[in-house]
Amino acid sequence: MKTAKLLLTFVIVQLLAVQYAFSTDTPSQEKVHFYAAKQKLIDMLEGRIPLSYEKAISFIENAYWDNKVNLDFFNYSLDFHLQNIQKLIDVNRDYSKQNFKRTLLETEEQKIAKFERALANWAIFSYMTDTTIFVGQDKLFYSPPFSYSTNDPLGTVDWSNTQVFNLLDTKKGNCFALVSLFKIFSERLNSKANICTAPGHIYIRHADHKGIFHNVELATRAFPGTGSMETLTYTT
């Protein structure tokens, strides 16, 4: 719960940055949309509506587009990708090489749950960062990876480069968009991936089947150690 609230606080900061860009002396329709989105995030933080990173992202990005985004299509797109990710999970689930025997520290059920979360995170990562081929009844189809937008990644010229909406549409986005989409998939699959922030950067961190945490760089398909992250973000 605490982690979710921190994430929503981060999203509010993102919202305020965009809101500032639209600031004028007189209230505009754009500002009205952002104020409404901000209030929904506050309602989440104060427990009036359920916490949801997916909803938080849809609130702030829809506000940017004057509440004209087709949210049904947004949900359909997420459902489509999640169905593909679930196929990866199902076809790669193999308990035969795992030891789920109860120990003093963990029950069998806890070990299985840990394995399932790691498998889900692996499937999300694989689907987002590599070309995936699926076999239908009489045909093959493939899903190309999502990739880092090297053209204006900070959204200085085009703010949509930072958005999940645009990432789903073009399969290109900056680190915030990529991480946010991973988090949305993780939230739906209950794989408990975390969002981590550093100066000028944002990335994913989650546990493997043994409970060991790893940093995940979606743009480069890498798993840098904490020391590497500190060096890259000048936080040593």
Buried (B, 14 or more C-beta within 10 A) or exposed (E): EEEBBBBBEBBBEBBBEBBEEBEEEEEEEBBEBBEEBBEBBEEBBEEEEEBBBBBBBBBBBBBBBEBEBEEEEBEEBBEEBBEBBBBBBEEEEEEEEEEBEEEEEBEEEBBBBBBBBBBBBBBBBBBBBEEBEBEEEEEEEEBEBBBBBEEBBEBEEEBBBBBBBBBBBBBBBBBBBBBBBBBBBBBBBEBBBBBBBBEEBBBBBBBBBEEEEBBBBBBEEEEBEEEEBEEBBEEE
